[in-house]
Amino acid sequence: MSITTEEELEGMKAVSEAVANTLKMMREYAEIGMSTKQIDDYGAEILKGYGAKSAPFETYKFPGYTCISVNNEAAHGIPSEDKILKEGDLVNIDVSAELNGFWSDNGGSFVMGKDIHKHQPLVDASKAILKKAIAQIKGGVKIADIGFTMESEAKKHGFKVIKDLAGHGVGRSLHEKPEDIVNFRIKSNKERFKKNTTVAIETFISTKSTYTLQADDGWTLLGDRGGYVTQHEHTILVTSGAPVILTEANDIWN
């Protein structure tokens, strides 16, 4: 959305604080032996405390309040009582919500307990790539150039990017224009970031796959060639200089 008033900015700050703190607290709450449903229920209570509504549940009737993807699940994992976290699992939590007519989105991947399966390099690459990409965003910058940065950095780390998942505009709804802030350069895309707009920037960094396939449950996305995927996401306000990271409180870079 385009921020035109102080009231709109405060609205985006409030919902972004809600989703950021929910993500941070869910990550800190997660323990080996817990089900992803337990963690999702915990997140739902935090959002409720803010007066916020789960975006995937409200918008798409997703069977959960947050998306929790584990191991080979690339995105949109359904929280389940049967999905029990184990030592070394690769976990992604994605939290988005609506509050007083404003919407914000954030997410992050992490390793559960000890890194016995050597997922940490993929997690670290995703974090670093998001940080570098966001640092380059300001009004007038081509969206395609940020995609080029993401894919180039992924290759430097020995990884790939998922090409059919993307960041997006956010604010008055969960997904707004620009709809395809992808992790690679589309040369034909001449669109530029606009000052005073809010967008969700996210990485999709992969060990093997470049596209996703939908699982039989109708929601969960899996890599087309297997392997693992990490995602990190911030909602930001684009300015004429350094962007304002509205979901900074999630601490995904720490």
N, C-alpha and C positions, 0 to 999 in steps of 0.2 A: 504494500500500500504506500501511497504518498503521504508523508507526514506534513500537515499544513497548519496544525495548531498545537499549542502546548498540552491541551487536553488529550489529543491523540498520542503524543509522545509519552505522556504519563500512563495512558492506557496500555501502550505497548511495553513500557517498563514494568508495569504491575504483572501482566500475564507472563512476561519473560522471566521475572523473578520467581513466579510460581512454578513454571516448568523446570527452571534451572535448579532450584532447591529440591524439587521432587526427584529429579534425576540423581543429584548428588546423594540425597538421603537413601534412595533405593539402592544405589551402588554400595554405600556404606553398610546398609542393612543386610545385603545378600551374604549368605554363608553356605558353605558346603553342607549338603543334606537338606537344604530348603528346596521346595518346589517353586517353579517360576510363577505359579498361581499365588503362592504366599507373598512373593515379592510384588506382584501386580496389585494384590489387595492392599498392601501397605502403601503403595504409590497412590492408589485410589483415595485412601483416607487423607493423605497429605494434600492432594488436589482439592478434595472436599473442604478441607480446613481453610484453604484460600478462597473458597467459593467458586473454584474453577471447574469446568466440565471437560472430560476427556474428549479430545478432538477425534480420534479414530472411532470411538464409540458413538459420538454424536453425529459425525459426518457419514460414516460408512457402516455403522452397526457392527463394527469389529468386535469379535468375541473376547474382549479384554479391555482394560482401561489404558494399558500401555503395550507397546510391542516389545517382546523379549525373545531374542533369537539366540540360539545356542549351537556352537560348533559349526556344522556344515550349513546351517540356515543363514542365508544371506541377508534377509530382512523380513519384517512383518510376521515374526514368530508369534504364535498364539500362546499366551500363558496357560499352563496346564498343571494340574495336581500330579500328573504322571511324569512330568519332566523334572527330575531331581538333579540339582547341581552337584558336580563332582570336582575333585581336585584337578586343576589344569584346564577346565572347560573354558572355551572362548565364549564370552557372553556379550551381547549387545542389548542395551536398553534405550528405547526411543520414546520420549515423552513429548506430547503436544497437547495443547489445551486451549479452551476459550474462556475468557473472563471479561464480563461487561462489554461484549461485542468485539473484543480484540483477541487475536490468535497468535500463538508463538510455538516454536518447534525446536527441539534439541535432542541430541543423542550421543552415545559414546560406547565404545567397546573396551573390554578389559578381560584380564585373565583371572579366573577364580582360583585363589590360593597360589600354590607353587606352579611355576611355568614348566611343568614336566613334558609338555608337548611342543615347546619352543614356539609359542604363538606371539611372544612379546615383541619380536622384531616387526611383525606385521602391525601390531597395535601402535608401536612407536612411530612407524612410518606414516600411518594414517594421521596421527596427531600432528606430526611435523608438517605434513603436506597441507592440512587444513590451516595451520598457523601461517604458513608461507603464502597460501592463496588469499586468505583474508587480508593479510598485510598489504597486498597489491590492489585491493578493491577501493575505488573511489569513483565519484561521478565522472562519466566520460570513458571509463575503461571498458574495452570490449569484453563481453561475456566469454567469447571464444578464447581470448588470451588467458583467462583464468583456467579454462579447461585445459589449455596447452600446458600451463604450469603444473596442474595436477597430474596429468599423464606423464609428463617429462620427469617429474620428481618420483613418481611411482616406478618408472623404469630404472632410475638411478638406484633405487633401493632393491631392485630385482623383482618387482611386483607388477601387476596389471591393474587396470581399472574396469569396473562394471559400467557398461555403456548404456544400459536401459533403465538406470535409476539416476535421479538428479536432484539437485537443490532447486529452490523455487521461491517465488514471491510469497509473502505471508503478511497477514495483518487483519483484514476484515473477513478473511476466510482462511482455511488451512492452506490451500493451494491457489495462488494467484499468478498473474504474469509478473516477471518472466517465468515461464513454466519449466524450462529445460536448461538449468544451470548445470550442465553435464561435466563429467570428469575428463573430458577430452575436447580437442578443438574441432568444431565444425566450421570449416573455412567459409561456408556460405552464410553463416550467422553474423550479421553486421550489428546486431543489437548491442547496446551499451548500458552499463549500470547508470541509474539516474540518481542524482543527489536527492537526499531526503526521502528515500524509499527504504522499506524494510524487506529483507530477503533472508531466507534460510540457506546457508552454504553448508554442504555436506560432502564428505569423502566417501567413496566406495572402493576400497583398495583390496585387491584379490591376489591369491597365490596362483590360481590356475584359470579361473573362469573370466569371461568378458561379458556374458549376458546371463539372465536369470530365467528359470523355469518355475512355474507355479506347482506347488505340491498338491496332493489329492484333497487336502483340507480346504482348498479354494482361497487360501490367504498366504501361507508361508512361501517365500521365494528361496530357491536353491540355485547354486551356481550351475551353469550349463555343462561345465567340465569338471565339476567337483571342486575340492579344495576348500579354502576358507576366505571369508570376507570380513573386513573391519570397516566400521562407519563412525565418524565423529562429526558433530553438527552444532553450529551456533546460529542463532538469529541475530542479525546485525542491522544497524542503521547506516546506510551509505551516506557519506558526507563529501565535501570537497577535499578532505584530507584523510587522516586515519579513520577507519570506520569505528562506530560505537558498538561494542559487543554487548548486546542486551542480555544475553544468557551467560554472561561471564561467571556468575556465581556457581555454575555447575562444576567448575574445577576440572574439566576433562583434560586439560593440559598438564595437570599435576600428577 
